[in-house]
Amino acid sequence: MRLIVAAVAVLCLGGCSTVSSMFSSSSAPDRRPTGDLVASSQQCQGRGMLVGSPEMAQCLDQARAAAAAAAAQPQ
């Protein structure tokens, strides 16, 4: 059942990013690629978070913040 929910989430998220990119003239630099979002979603689900739950949203927000902090560090 979790696999089906994850597959539906991936398809929906992938479709949304495709549609939004068709209508935007520039890519937003604060957006991560869909692949990173899928990986973060899978990690959060692996920690027991349910898709659509407040805990899942918080987990994804933390992953996004960590990625932004890592990207902001000089190399």
PDB file of N, H, CA, C and O in Angstrom:
ATOM      1  N   MET A   1       0.825  -1.193   0.000  1.00  0.00           N
ATOM      2  CA  MET A   1       0.000   0.000   0.000  1.00  0.00           C
ATOM      3  C   MET A   1       0.869   1.258   0.000  1.00  0.00           C
ATOM      4  O   MET A   1       0.573   2.221  -0.706  1.00  0.00           O
ATOM      5  N   ARG A   2       1.958   1.246   0.805  1.00  0.00           N
ATOM      6  H   ARG A   2       2.199   0.463   1.378  1.00  0.00           H
ATOM      7  CA  ARG A   2       2.834   2.415   0.845  1.00  0.00           C
ATOM      8  C   ARG A   2       3.482   2.643  -0.514  1.00  0.00           C
ATOM      9  O   ARG A   2       3.696   3.782  -0.929  1.00  0.00           O
ATOM     10  N   LEU A   3       3.792   1.551  -1.200  1.00  0.00           N
ATOM     11  H   LEU A   3       3.618   0.626  -0.863  1.00  0.00           H
ATOM     12  CA  LEU A   3       4.420   1.676  -2.514  1.00  0.00           C
ATOM     13  C   LEU A   3       3.467   2.354  -3.492  1.00  0.00           C
ATOM     14  O   LEU A   3       3.890   3.179  -4.303  1.00  0.00           O
ATOM     15  N   ILE A   4       2.199   2.014  -3.420  1.00  0.00           N
ATOM     16  H   ILE A   4       1.856   1.344  -2.761  1.00  0.00           H
ATOM     17  CA  ILE A   4       1.203   2.633  -4.308  1.00  0.00           C
ATOM     18  C   ILE A   4       1.075   4.118  -3.995  1.00  0.00           C
ATOM     19  O   ILE A   4       1.032   4.947  -4.904  1.00  0.00           O
ATOM     20  N   VAL A   5       1.015   4.454  -2.711  1.00  0.00           N
ATOM     21  H   VAL A   5       1.051   3.781  -1.972  1.00  0.00           H
ATOM     22  CA  VAL A   5       0.901   5.857  -2.306  1.00  0.00           C
ATOM     23  C   VAL A   5       2.133   6.632  -2.759  1.00  0.00           C
ATOM     24  O   VAL A   5       2.017   7.754  -3.250  1.00  0.00           O
ATOM     25  N   ALA A   6       3.314   6.034  -2.595  1.00  0.00           N
ATOM     26  H   ALA A   6       3.409   5.122  -2.195  1.00  0.00           H
ATOM     27  CA  ALA A   6       4.546   6.695  -3.024  1.00  0.00           C
ATOM     28  C   ALA A   6       4.568   6.898  -4.535  1.00  0.00           C
ATOM     29  O   ALA A   6       4.985   7.950  -5.018  1.00  0.00           O
ATOM     30  N   ALA A   7       4.118   5.888  -5.280  1.00  0.00           N
ATOM     31  H   ALA A   7       3.779   5.033  -4.888  1.00  0.00           H
ATOM     32  CA  ALA A   7       4.094   6.004  -6.741  1.00  0.00           C
ATOM     33  C   ALA A   7       3.135   7.099  -7.187  1.00  0.00           C
ATOM     34  O   ALA A   7       3.448   7.862  -8.101  1.00  0.00           O
ATOM     35  N   VAL A   8       1.985   7.182  -6.557  1.00  0.00           N
ATOM     36  H   VAL A   8       1.731   6.563  -5.815  1.00  0.00           H
ATOM     37  CA  VAL A   8       1.014   8.224  -6.903  1.00  0.00           C
ATOM     38  C   VAL A   8       1.583   9.598  -6.567  1.00  0.00           C
ATOM     39  O   VAL A   8       1.415  10.545  -7.335  1.00  0.00           O
ATOM     40  N   ALA A   9       2.255   9.709  -5.419  1.00  0.00           N
ATOM     41  H   ALA A   9       2.391   8.939  -4.795  1.00  0.00           H
ATOM     42  CA  ALA A   9       2.847  10.991  -5.030  1.00  0.00           C
ATOM     43  C   ALA A   9       3.921  11.416  -6.032  1.00  0.00           C
ATOM     44  O   ALA A   9       4.001  12.586  -6.405  1.00  0.00           O
ATOM     45  N   VAL A  10       4.740  10.467  -6.461  1.00  0.00           N
ATOM     46  H   VAL A  10       4.675   9.516  -6.158  1.00  0.00           H
ATOM     47  CA  VAL A  10       5.798  10.778  -7.430  1.00  0.00           C
ATOM     48  C   VAL A  10       5.190  11.246  -8.744  1.00  0.00           C
ATOM     49  O   VAL A  10       5.647  12.227  -9.330  1.00  0.00           O
ATOM     50  N   LEU A  11       4.167  10.547  -9.204  1.00  0.00           N
ATOM     51  H   LEU A  11       3.796   9.750  -8.728  1.00  0.00           H
ATOM     52  CA  LEU A  11       3.530  10.932 -10.458  1.00  0.00           C
ATOM     53  C   LEU A  11       2.874  12.302 -10.361  1.00  0.00           C
ATOM     54  O   LEU A  11       2.983  13.114 -11.279  1.00  0.00           O
ATOM     55  N   CYS A  12       2.199  12.556  -9.255  1.00  0.00           N
ATOM     56  H   CYS A  12       2.110  11.896  -8.509  1.00  0.00           H
ATOM     57  CA  CYS A  12       1.543  13.857  -9.087  1.00  0.00           C
ATOM     58  C   CYS A  12       2.563  14.977  -8.987  1.00  0.00           C
ATOM     59  O   CYS A  12       2.397  16.025  -9.611  1.00  0.00           O
ATOM     60  N   LEU A  13       3.617  14.768  -8.207  1.00  0.00           N
ATOM     61  H   LEU A  13       3.752  13.917  -7.699  1.00  0.00           H
ATOM     62  CA  LEU A  13       4.633  15.798  -8.052  1.00  0.00           C
ATOM     63  C   LEU A  13       5.369  16.033  -9.360  1.00  0.00           C
ATOM     64  O   LEU A  13       5.667  17.175  -9.710  1.00  0.00           O
ATOM     65  N   GLY A  14       5.660  14.976 -10.074  1.00  0.00           N
ATOM     66  H   GLY A  14       5.418  14.049  -9.790  1.00  0.00           H
ATOM     67  CA  GLY A  14       6.336  15.115 -11.360  1.00  0.00           C
ATOM     68  C   GLY A  14       5.466  15.852 -12.364  1.00  0.00           C
ATOM     69  O   GLY A  14       5.959  16.697 -13.111  1.00  0.00           O
ATOM     70  N   GLY A  15       4.185  15.543 -12.388  1.00  0.00           N
ATOM     71  H   GLY A  15       3.784  14.857 -11.781  1.00  0.00           H
ATOM     72  CA  GLY A  15       3.267  16.220 -13.292  1.00  0.00           C
ATOM     73  C   GLY A  15       3.111  17.682 -12.952  1.00  0.00           C
ATOM     74  O   GLY A  15       3.041  18.520 -13.852  1.00  0.00           O
ATOM     75  N   CYS A  16       3.055  18.007 -11.679  1.00  0.00           N
ATOM     76  H   CYS A  16       3.111  17.327 -10.949  1.00  0.00           H
ATOM     77  CA  CYS A  16       2.919  19.398 -11.260  1.00  0.00           C
ATOM     78  C   CYS A  16       4.136  20.211 -11.666  1.00  0.00           C
ATOM     79  O   CYS A  16       3.996  21.340 -12.136  1.00  0.00           O
ATOM     80  N   SER A  17       5.326  19.654 -11.491  1.00  0.00           N
ATOM     81  H   SER A  17       5.439  18.736 -11.108  1.00  0.00           H
ATOM     82  CA  SER A  17       6.521  20.408 -11.844  1.00  0.00           C
ATOM     83  C   SER A  17       6.617  20.597 -13.348  1.00  0.00           C
ATOM     84  O   SER A  17       7.110  21.623 -13.816  1.00  0.00           O
ATOM     85  N   THR A  18       6.150  19.618 -14.106  1.00  0.00           N
ATOM     86  H   THR A  18       5.749  18.785 -13.726  1.00  0.00           H
ATOM     87  CA  THR A  18       6.173  19.741 -15.562  1.00  0.00           C
ATOM     88  C   THR A  18       5.220  20.834 -16.013  1.00  0.00           C
ATOM     89  O   THR A  18       5.571  21.653 -16.862  1.00  0.00           O
ATOM     90  N   VAL A  19       4.025  20.853 -15.457  1.00  0.00           N
ATOM     91  H   VAL A  19       3.739  20.187 -14.768  1.00  0.00           H
ATOM     92  CA  VAL A  19       3.031  21.855 -15.837  1.00  0.00           C
ATOM     93  C   VAL A  19       3.497  23.245 -15.419  1.00  0.00           C
ATOM     94  O   VAL A  19       3.366  24.196 -16.189  1.00  0.00           O
ATOM     95  N   SER A  20       4.041  23.376 -14.210  1.00  0.00           N
ATOM     96  H   SER A  20       4.147  22.603 -13.584  1.00  0.00           H
ATOM     97  CA  SER A  20       4.474  24.703 -13.766  1.00  0.00           C
ATOM     98  C   SER A  20       5.643  25.208 -14.596  1.00  0.00           C
ATOM     99  O   SER A  20       5.751  26.409 -14.843  1.00  0.00           O
ATOM    100  N   SER A  21       6.523  24.306 -15.030  1.00  0.00           N
ATOM    101  H   SER A  21       6.435  23.331 -14.829  1.00  0.00           H
ATOM    102  CA  SER A  21       7.651  24.766 -15.841  1.00  0.00           C
ATOM    103  C   SER A  21       7.203  25.188 -17.236  1.00  0.00           C
ATOM    104  O   SER A  21       7.879  25.988 -17.882  1.00  0.00           O
ATOM    105  N   MET A  22       6.082  24.666 -17.706  1.00  0.00           N
ATOM    106  H   MET A  22       5.533  24.016 -17.181  1.00  0.00           H
ATOM    107  CA  MET A  22       5.576  25.068 -19.016  1.00  0.00           C
ATOM    108  C   MET A  22       5.091  26.506 -18.989  1.00  0.00           C
ATOM    109  O   MET A  22       5.178  27.206 -19.998  1.00  0.00           O
ATOM    110  N   PHE A  23       4.574  26.964 -17.834  1.00  0.00           N
ATOM    111  H   PHE A  23       4.503  26.395 -17.015  1.00  0.00           H
ATOM    112  CA  PHE A  23       3.982  28.282 -17.754  1.00  0.00           C
ATOM    113  C   PHE A  23       4.912  29.340 -17.176  1.00  0.00           C
ATOM    114  O   PHE A  23       4.574  30.524 -17.192  1.00  0.00           O
ATOM    115  N   SER A  24       6.064  28.947 -16.671  1.00  0.00           N
ATOM    116  H   SER A  24       6.338  27.986 -16.658  1.00  0.00           H
ATOM    117  CA  SER A  24       6.980  29.946 -16.133  1.00  0.00           C
ATOM    118  C   SER A  24       8.081  30.221 -17.146  1.00  0.00           C
ATOM    119  O   SER A  24       8.577  29.315 -17.816  1.00  0.00           O
ATOM    120  N   SER A  25       8.450  31.494 -17.240  1.00  0.00           N
ATOM    121  H   SER A  25       8.047  32.230 -16.696  1.00  0.00           H
ATOM    122  CA  SER A  25       9.470  31.871 -18.210  1.00  0.00           C
ATOM    123  C   SER A  25      10.869  31.701 -17.657  1.00  0.00           C
ATOM    124  O   SER A  25      11.827  31.597 -18.423  1.00  0.00           O
ATOM    125  N   SER A  26      11.007  31.671 -16.334  1.00  0.00           N
ATOM    126  H   SER A  26      10.229  31.755 -15.712  1.00  0.00           H
ATOM    127  CA  SER A  26      12.324  31.464 -15.738  1.00  0.00           C
ATOM    128  C   SER A  26      12.209  30.443 -14.629  1.00  0.00           C
ATOM    129  O   SER A  26      11.155  30.276 -14.016  1.00  0.00           O
ATOM    130  N   SER A  27      13.312  29.765 -14.385  1.00  0.00           N
ATOM    131  H   SER A  27      14.168  29.901 -14.883  1.00  0.00           H
ATOM    132  CA  SER A  27      13.288  28.785 -13.301  1.00  0.00           C
ATOM    133  C   SER A  27      13.651  29.485 -12.003  1.00  0.00           C
ATOM    134  O   SER A  27      14.555  30.320 -11.969  1.00  0.00           O
ATOM    135  N   ALA A  28      12.950  29.143 -10.951  1.00  0.00           N
ATOM    136  H   ALA A  28      12.216  28.465 -10.979  1.00  0.00           H
ATOM    137  CA  ALA A  28      13.201  29.746  -9.651  1.00  0.00           C
ATOM    138  C   ALA A  28      14.411  29.066  -9.014  1.00  0.00           C
ATOM    139  O   ALA A  28      14.431  27.841  -8.900  1.00  0.00           O
ATOM    140  N   PRO A  29      15.414  29.831  -8.598  1.00  0.00           N
ATOM    141  CA  PRO A  29      16.610  29.220  -8.028  1.00  0.00           C
ATOM    142  C   PRO A  29      16.373  28.558  -6.683  1.00  0.00           C
ATOM    143  O   PRO A  29      17.161  27.699  -6.287  1.00  0.00           O
ATOM    144  N   ASP A  30      15.292  28.930  -5.948  1.00  0.00           N
ATOM    145  H   ASP A  30      14.652  29.628  -6.270  1.00  0.00           H
ATOM    146  CA  ASP A  30      15.042  28.341  -4.644  1.00  0.00           C
ATOM    147  C   ASP A  30      14.312  27.004  -4.739  1.00  0.00           C
ATOM    148  O   ASP A  30      14.071  26.362  -3.716  1.00  0.00           O
ATOM    149  N   ARG A  31      13.966  26.584  -5.922  1.00  0.00           N
ATOM    150  H   ARG A  31      14.162  27.105  -6.753  1.00  0.00           H
ATOM    151  CA  ARG A  31      13.294  25.302  -6.116  1.00  0.00           C
ATOM    152  C   ARG A  31      14.327  24.217  -6.354  1.00  0.00           C
ATOM    153  O   ARG A  31      15.278  24.398  -7.114  1.00  0.00           O
ATOM    154  N   ARG A  32      14.123  23.072  -5.685  1.00  0.00           N
ATOM    155  H   ARG A  32      13.350  22.925  -5.068  1.00  0.00           H
ATOM    156  CA  ARG A  32      15.007  21.933  -5.909  1.00  0.00           C
ATOM    157  C   ARG A  32      14.419  21.078  -7.021  1.00  0.00           C
ATOM    158  O   ARG A  32      13.207  21.097  -7.240  1.00  0.00           O
ATOM    159  N   PRO A  33      15.250  20.336  -7.718  1.00  0.00           N
ATOM    160  CA  PRO A  33      14.738  19.438  -8.743  1.00  0.00           C
ATOM    161  C   PRO A  33      13.812  18.388  -8.141  1.00  0.00           C
ATOM    162  O   PRO A  33      13.935  18.043  -6.965  1.00  0.00           O
ATOM    163  N   THR A  34      12.892  17.887  -8.947  1.00  0.00           N
ATOM    164  H   THR A  34      12.793  18.168  -9.902  1.00  0.00           H
ATOM    165  CA  THR A  34      11.912  16.913  -8.487  1.00  0.00           C
ATOM    166  C   THR A  34      12.585  15.675  -7.910  1.00  0.00           C
ATOM    167  O   THR A  34      12.090  15.099  -6.941  1.00  0.00           O
ATOM    168  N   GLY A  35      13.705  15.259  -8.491  1.00  0.00           N
ATOM    169  H   GLY A  35      14.107  15.727  -9.278  1.00  0.00           H
ATOM    170  CA  GLY A  35      14.402  14.077  -7.997  1.00  0.00           C
ATOM    171  C   GLY A  35      14.810  14.217  -6.548  1.00  0.00           C
ATOM    172  O   GLY A  35      14.733  13.252  -5.788  1.00  0.00           O
ATOM    173  N   ASP A  36      15.250  15.422  -6.145  1.00  0.00           N
ATOM    174  H   ASP A  36      15.312  16.206  -6.762  1.00  0.00           H
ATOM    175  CA  ASP A  36      15.609  15.651  -4.750  1.00  0.00           C
ATOM    176  C   ASP A  36      14.378  15.598  -3.858  1.00  0.00           C
ATOM    177  O   ASP A  36      14.444  15.092  -2.738  1.00  0.00           O
ATOM    178  N   LEU A  37      13.278  16.106  -4.335  1.00  0.00           N
ATOM    179  H   LEU A  37      13.224  16.517  -5.245  1.00  0.00           H
ATOM    180  CA  LEU A  37      12.043  16.070  -3.571  1.00  0.00           C
ATOM    181  C   LEU A  37      11.579  14.633  -3.379  1.00  0.00           C
ATOM    182  O   LEU A  37      11.134  14.256  -2.295  1.00  0.00           O
ATOM    183  N   VAL A  38      11.684  13.840  -4.424  1.00  0.00           N
ATOM    184  H   VAL A  38      12.046  14.146  -5.305  1.00  0.00           H
ATOM    185  CA  VAL A  38      11.298  12.434  -4.330  1.00  0.00           C
ATOM    186  C   VAL A  38      12.194  11.717  -3.329  1.00  0.00           C
ATOM    187  O   VAL A  38      11.707  10.945  -2.503  1.00  0.00           O
ATOM    188  N   ALA A  39      13.492  11.963  -3.396  1.00  0.00           N
ATOM    189  H   ALA A  39      13.888  12.590  -4.067  1.00  0.00           H
ATOM    190  CA  ALA A  39      14.423  11.325  -2.461  1.00  0.00           C
ATOM    191  C   ALA A  39      14.114  11.747  -1.020  1.00  0.00           C
ATOM    192  O   ALA A  39      14.126  10.914  -0.113  1.00  0.00           O
ATOM    193  N   SER A  40      13.839  13.030  -0.812  1.00  0.00           N
ATOM    194  H   SER A  40      13.829  13.706  -1.548  1.00  0.00           H
ATOM    195  CA  SER A  40      13.485  13.507   0.525  1.00  0.00           C
ATOM    196  C   SER A  40      12.194  12.878   0.999  1.00  0.00           C
ATOM    197  O   SER A  40      12.067  12.497   2.163  1.00  0.00           O
ATOM    198  N   SER A  41      11.234  12.770   0.091  1.00  0.00           N
ATOM    199  H   SER A  41      11.337  13.079  -0.855  1.00  0.00           H
ATOM    200  CA  SER A  41       9.950  12.163   0.436  1.00  0.00           C
ATOM    201  C   SER A  41      10.135  10.705   0.842  1.00  0.00           C
ATOM    202  O   SER A  41       9.525  10.240   1.805  1.00  0.00           O
ATOM    203  N   GLN A  42      10.967   9.996   0.114  1.00  0.00           N
ATOM    204  H   GLN A  42      11.463  10.374  -0.668  1.00  0.00           H
ATOM    205  CA  GLN A  42      11.221   8.586   0.438  1.00  0.00           C
ATOM    206  C   GLN A  42      11.942   8.458   1.776  1.00  0.00           C
ATOM    207  O   GLN A  42      11.662   7.538   2.545  1.00  0.00           O
ATOM    208  N   GLN A  43      12.867   9.372   2.058  1.00  0.00           N
ATOM    209  H   GLN A  43      13.094  10.119   1.433  1.00  0.00           H
ATOM    210  CA  GLN A  43      13.558   9.334   3.344  1.00  0.00           C
ATOM    211  C   GLN A  43      12.583   9.589   4.485  1.00  0.00           C
ATOM    212  O   GLN A  43      12.628   8.909   5.511  1.00  0.00           O
ATOM    213  N   CYS A  44      11.708  10.563   4.308  1.00  0.00           N
ATOM    214  H   CYS A  44      11.671  11.115   3.476  1.00  0.00           H
ATOM    215  CA  CYS A  44      10.725  10.872   5.355  1.00  0.00           C
ATOM    216  C   CYS A  44       9.760   9.701   5.558  1.00  0.00           C
ATOM    217  O   CYS A  44       9.406   9.366   6.688  1.00  0.00           O
ATOM    218  N   GLN A  45       9.344   9.089   4.457  1.00  0.00           N
ATOM    219  H   GLN A  45       9.632   9.361   3.539  1.00  0.00           H
ATOM    220  CA  GLN A  45       8.461   7.928   4.574  1.00  0.00           C
ATOM    221  C   GLN A  45       9.174   6.782   5.263  1.00  0.00           C
ATOM    222  O   GLN A  45       8.559   6.031   6.021  1.00  0.00           O
ATOM    223  N   GLY A  46      10.469   6.641   5.006  1.00  0.00           N
ATOM    224  H   GLY A  46      10.968   7.251   4.391  1.00  0.00           H
ATOM    225  CA  GLY A  46      11.253   5.606   5.668  1.00  0.00           C
ATOM    226  C   GLY A  46      11.361   5.824   7.168  1.00  0.00           C
ATOM    227  O   GLY A  46      11.583   4.881   7.927  1.00  0.00           O
ATOM    228  N   ARG A  47      11.205   7.060   7.587  1.00  0.00           N
ATOM    229  H   ARG A  47      11.025   7.827   6.970  1.00  0.00           H
ATOM    230  CA  ARG A  47      11.220   7.388   9.016  1.00  0.00           C
ATOM    231  C   ARG A  47       9.829   7.259   9.637  1.00  0.00           C
ATOM    232  O   ARG A  47       9.642   7.551  10.818  1.00  0.00           O
ATOM    233  N   GLY A  48       8.853   6.819   8.833  1.00  0.00           N
ATOM    234  H   GLY A  48       9.005   6.582   7.874  1.00  0.00           H
ATOM    235  CA  GLY A  48       7.513   6.577   9.356  1.00  0.00           C
ATOM    236  C   GLY A  48       6.515   7.685   9.116  1.00  0.00           C
ATOM    237  O   GLY A  48       5.392   7.613   9.617  1.00  0.00           O
ATOM    238  N   MET A  49       6.886   8.717   8.360  1.00  0.00           N
ATOM    239  H   MET A  49       7.798   8.776   7.953  1.00  0.00           H
ATOM    240  CA  MET A  49       5.958   9.810   8.083  1.00  0.00           C
ATOM    241  C   MET A  49       4.945   9.367   7.023  1.00  0.00           C
ATOM    242  O   MET A  49       5.289   8.640   6.092  1.00  0.00           O
ATOM    243  N   LEU A  50       3.712   9.806   7.172  1.00  0.00           N
ATOM    244  H   LEU A  50       3.432  10.397   7.929  1.00  0.00           H
ATOM    245  CA  LEU A  50       2.662   9.491   6.214  1.00  0.00           C
ATOM    246  C   LEU A  50       2.485  10.646   5.239  1.00  0.00           C
ATOM    247  O   LEU A  50       2.499  11.812   5.634  1.00  0.00           O
ATOM    248  N   VAL A  51       2.318  10.315   3.963  1.00  0.00           N
ATOM    249  H   VAL A  51       2.307   9.368   3.642  1.00  0.00           H
ATOM    250  CA  VAL A  51       2.122  11.338   2.937  1.00  0.00           C
ATOM    251  C   VAL A  51       0.891  12.167   3.285  1.00  0.00           C
ATOM    252  O   VAL A  51      -0.179  11.626   3.565  1.00  0.00           O
ATOM    253  N   GLY A  52       1.057  13.481   3.265  1.00  0.00           N
ATOM    254  H   GLY A  52       1.926  13.921   3.038  1.00  0.00           H
ATOM    255  CA  GLY A  52      -0.050  14.391   3.549  1.00  0.00           C
ATOM    256  C   GLY A  52      -0.168  14.783   5.010  1.00  0.00           C
ATOM    257  O   GLY A  52      -0.984  15.638   5.355  1.00  0.00           O
ATOM    258  N   SER A  53       0.634  14.171   5.878  1.00  0.00           N
ATOM    259  H   SER A  53       1.297  13.477   5.598  1.00  0.00           H
ATOM    260  CA  SER A  53       0.540  14.483   7.304  1.00  0.00           C
ATOM    261  C   SER A  53       1.370  15.731   7.633  1.00  0.00           C
ATOM    262  O   SER A  53       2.291  16.076   6.893  1.00  0.00           O
ATOM    263  N   PRO A  54       1.046  16.404   8.734  1.00  0.00           N
ATOM    264  CA  PRO A  54       1.851  17.558   9.147  1.00  0.00           C
ATOM    265  C   PRO A  54       3.308  17.168   9.417  1.00  0.00           C
ATOM    266  O   PRO A  54       4.226  17.948   9.160  1.00  0.00           O
ATOM    267  N   GLU A  55       3.506  15.961   9.936  1.00  0.00           N
ATOM    268  H   GLU A  55       2.761  15.328  10.144  1.00  0.00           H
ATOM    269  CA  GLU A  55       4.862  15.496  10.208  1.00  0.00           C
ATOM    270  C   GLU A  55       5.663  15.356   8.917  1.00  0.00           C
ATOM    271  O   GLU A  55       6.852  15.672   8.883  1.00  0.00           O
ATOM    272  N   MET A  56       5.001  14.876   7.841  1.00  0.00           N
ATOM    273  H   MET A  56       4.035  14.619   7.869  1.00  0.00           H
ATOM    274  CA  MET A  56       5.672  14.732   6.544  1.00  0.00           C
ATOM    275  C   MET A  56       6.047  16.117   6.008  1.00  0.00           C
ATOM    276  O   MET A  56       7.148  16.306   5.491  1.00  0.00           O
ATOM    277  N   ALA A  57       5.145  17.069   6.129  1.00  0.00           N
ATOM    278  H   ALA A  57       4.251  16.915   6.549  1.00  0.00           H
ATOM    279  CA  ALA A  57       5.430  18.432   5.671  1.00  0.00           C
ATOM    280  C   ALA A  57       6.612  19.015   6.437  1.00  0.00           C
ATOM    281  O   ALA A  57       7.478  19.661   5.845  1.00  0.00           O
ATOM    282  N   GLN A  58       6.653  18.791   7.743  1.00  0.00           N
ATOM    283  H   GLN A  58       5.950  18.267   8.223  1.00  0.00           H
ATOM    284  CA  GLN A  58       7.760  19.295   8.546  1.00  0.00           C
ATOM    285  C   GLN A  58       9.070  18.620   8.146  1.00  0.00           C
ATOM    286  O   GLN A  58      10.106  19.279   8.057  1.00  0.00           O
ATOM    287  N   CYS A  59       9.028  17.322   7.908  1.00  0.00           N
ATOM    288  H   CYS A  59       8.186  16.787   7.981  1.00  0.00           H
ATOM    289  CA  CYS A  59      10.220  16.584   7.489  1.00  0.00           C
ATOM    290  C   CYS A  59      10.736  17.121   6.152  1.00  0.00           C
ATOM    291  O   CYS A  59      11.941  17.313   5.989  1.00  0.00           O
ATOM    292  N   LEU A  60       9.845  17.361   5.205  1.00  0.00           N
ATOM    293  H   LEU A  60       8.867  17.206   5.338  1.00  0.00           H
ATOM    294  CA  LEU A  60      10.248  17.894   3.901  1.00  0.00           C
ATOM    295  C   LEU A  60      10.789  19.314   4.023  1.00  0.00           C
ATOM    296  O   LEU A  60      11.738  19.681   3.330  1.00  0.00           O
ATOM    297  N   ASP A  61      10.186  20.116   4.905  1.00  0.00           N
ATOM    298  H   ASP A  61       9.415  19.818   5.468  1.00  0.00           H
ATOM    299  CA  ASP A  61      10.691  21.475   5.141  1.00  0.00           C
ATOM    300  C   ASP A  61      12.110  21.440   5.701  1.00  0.00           C
ATOM    301  O   ASP A  61      12.962  22.231   5.296  1.00  0.00           O
ATOM    302  N   GLN A  62      12.361  20.520   6.635  1.00  0.00           N
ATOM    303  H   GLN A  62      11.669  19.877   6.964  1.00  0.00           H
ATOM    304  CA  GLN A  62      13.699  20.390   7.209  1.00  0.00           C
ATOM    305  C   GLN A  62      14.698  19.945   6.156  1.00  0.00           C
ATOM    306  O   GLN A  62      15.829  20.431   6.135  1.00  0.00           O
ATOM    307  N   ALA A  63      14.299  19.026   5.278  1.00  0.00           N
ATOM    308  H   ALA A  63      13.381  18.631   5.294  1.00  0.00           H
ATOM    309  CA  ALA A  63      15.182  18.569   4.205  1.00  0.00           C
ATOM    310  C   ALA A  63      15.494  19.721   3.247  1.00  0.00           C
ATOM    311  O   ALA A  63      16.631  19.869   2.800  1.00  0.00           O
ATOM    312  N   ARG A  64      14.487  20.529   2.935  1.00  0.00           N
ATOM    313  H   ARG A  64      13.563  20.408   3.298  1.00  0.00           H
ATOM    314  CA  ARG A  64      14.677  21.685   2.042  1.00  0.00           C
ATOM    315  C   ARG A  64      15.624  22.703   2.684  1.00  0.00           C
ATOM    316  O   ARG A  64      16.499  23.252   2.013  1.00  0.00           O
ATOM    317  N   ALA A  65      15.447  22.948   3.975  1.00  0.00           N
ATOM    318  H   ALA A  65      14.736  22.501   4.519  1.00  0.00           H
ATOM    319  CA  ALA A  65      16.303  23.895   4.676  1.00  0.00           C
ATOM    320  C   ALA A  65      17.749  23.395   4.726  1.00  0.00           C
ATOM    321  O   ALA A  65      18.685  24.178   4.560  1.00  0.00           O
ATOM    322  N   ALA A  66      17.927  22.108   4.951  1.00  0.00           N
ATOM    323  H   ALA A  66      17.167  21.472   5.085  1.00  0.00           H
ATOM    324  CA  ALA A  66      19.269  21.533   4.998  1.00  0.00           C
ATOM    325  C   ALA A  66      19.944  21.633   3.624  1.00  0.00           C
ATOM    326  O   ALA A  66      21.136  21.925   3.539  1.00  0.00           O
ATOM    327  N   ALA A  67      19.189  21.391   2.563  1.00  0.00           N
ATOM    328  H   ALA A  67      18.220  21.154   2.633  1.00  0.00           H
ATOM    329  CA  ALA A  67      19.738  21.490   1.220  1.00  0.00           C
ATOM    330  C   ALA A  67      20.104  22.932   0.885  1.00  0.00           C
ATOM    331  O   ALA A  67      21.126  23.182   0.246  1.00  0.00           O
ATOM    332  N   ALA A  68      19.276  23.877   1.313  1.00  0.00           N
ATOM    333  H   ALA A  68      18.446  23.674   1.833  1.00  0.00           H
ATOM    334  CA  ALA A  68      19.561  25.294   1.054  1.00  0.00           C
ATOM    335  C   ALA A  68      20.810  25.735   1.829  1.00  0.00           C
ATOM    336  O   ALA A  68      21.624  26.499   1.310  1.00  0.00           O
ATOM    337  N   ALA A  69      20.960  25.257   3.062  1.00  0.00           N
ATOM    338  H   ALA A  69      20.299  24.637   3.484  1.00  0.00           H
ATOM    339  CA  ALA A  69      22.134  25.601   3.859  1.00  0.00           C
ATOM    340  C   ALA A  69      23.397  25.017   3.240  1.00  0.00           C
ATOM    341  O   ALA A  69      24.442  25.668   3.213  1.00  0.00           O
ATOM    342  N   ALA A  70      23.297  23.795   2.747  1.00  0.00           N
ATOM    343  H   ALA A  70      22.449  23.266   2.769  1.00  0.00           H
ATOM    344  CA  ALA A  70      24.442  23.157   2.098  1.00  0.00           C
ATOM    345  C   ALA A  70      24.824  23.888   0.809  1.00  0.00           C
ATOM    346  O   ALA A  70      26.006  24.028   0.493  1.00  0.00           O
ATOM    347  N   ALA A  71      23.819  24.348   0.072  1.00  0.00           N
ATOM    348  H   ALA A  71      22.859  24.234   0.328  1.00  0.00           H
ATOM    349  CA  ALA A  71      24.081  25.056  -1.180  1.00  0.00           C
ATOM    350  C   ALA A  71      24.670  26.443  -0.925  1.00  0.00           C
ATOM    351  O   ALA A  71      25.387  26.972  -1.775  1.00  0.00           O
ATOM    352  N   ALA A  72      24.377  27.036   0.229  1.00  0.00           N
ATOM    353  H   ALA A  72      23.795  26.606   0.918  1.00  0.00           H
ATOM    354  CA  ALA A  72      24.846  28.385   0.539  1.00  0.00           C
ATOM    355  C   ALA A  72      26.295  28.388   1.021  1.00  0.00           C
ATOM    356  O   ALA A  72      26.943  29.435   1.013  1.00  0.00           O
ATOM    357  N   GLN A  73      26.805  27.248   1.434  1.00  0.00           N
ATOM    358  H   GLN A  73      26.279  26.397   1.440  1.00  0.00           H
ATOM    359  CA  GLN A  73      28.181  27.188   1.930  1.00  0.00           C
ATOM    360  C   GLN A  73      29.167  27.291   0.760  1.00  0.00           C
ATOM    361  O   GLN A  73      28.977  26.659  -0.280  1.00  0.00           O
ATOM    362  N   PRO A  74      30.214  28.090   0.943  1.00  0.00           N
ATOM    363  CA  PRO A  74      31.226  28.189  -0.123  1.00  0.00           C
ATOM    364  C   PRO A  74      31.962  26.864  -0.283  1.00  0.00           C
ATOM    365  O   PRO A  74      32.149  26.110   0.673  1.00  0.00           O
ATOM    366  N   GLN A  75      32.364  26.610  -1.502  1.00  0.00           N
ATOM    367  H   GLN A  75      32.212  27.221  -2.278  1.00  0.00           H
ATOM    368  CA  GLN A  75      33.029  25.338  -1.766  1.00  0.00           C
ATOM    369  C   GLN A  75      34.500  25.486  -1.856  1.00  0.00           C
ATOM    370  O   GLN A  75      35.207  24.502  -2.075  1.00  0.00           O
TER     371      GLN A  75
END
